[in-house]
């Protein structure tokens, strides 16, 4: 391991382990990472990583910006149905289940979130208020309008913005990442900064859950569970997973790559979990 990677590991331990407040008695939390579906940027093998280009609704191959391709819309619908089935299979009879969907403000992630919400609404129709069938979990989706979180945005790729072919350019950045997670070669956002903002979203959600559970009461004897669906981008999610495993940022490409519209059920590693309970 390089000296810079060791420095990142030391920073990471200090940054994460300072959090010791217990939330284990406040109800269970589950985090799902969901990568956006195949996009028009993927279709062109083009890097679209700036907030300006990622949110615009003009330009691109269809003149509508860089949202989902038709393939992407189909694969998100299938993946969202798979996730809704997973949530149902994981829920207990009469359990209170709250679902919160957070999304990057990029067009491709917002469209992904809209499809997830649509699929969830259909699948969970018989499990929602005011009177879910007795013996079924009581499942609610927190908001009609999905919550856009700026910190879930794509990693910025600097001078490679709007360039092709994306795979070759990503590889050049990842090669530098493996040597130094603090690097800003090519003007890219470094791994450490992505780690800070992505894990910050997780910590904010833990705080929100703690506050919610301390100010509300559920039905006597009912277990409460909150599922947070994080809709974001390949590198941002890859780096977040690496951090939750307790790995230093130089190792983020050692994790299995997340495909478009793929979701993963993640949790803190044992060492860091103690600081988040």
Beta strands, then each sheet from edge to edge (+ up, - down):
strand 1: 28-35
strand 2: 96-103
strand 3: 138-141
strand 4: 147-148
strand 5: 224-232
strand 6: 263-266
sheet 1: 3+ 2+ 5+ 1+ 6-
sheet 2: 3+ 2+ 4+
end
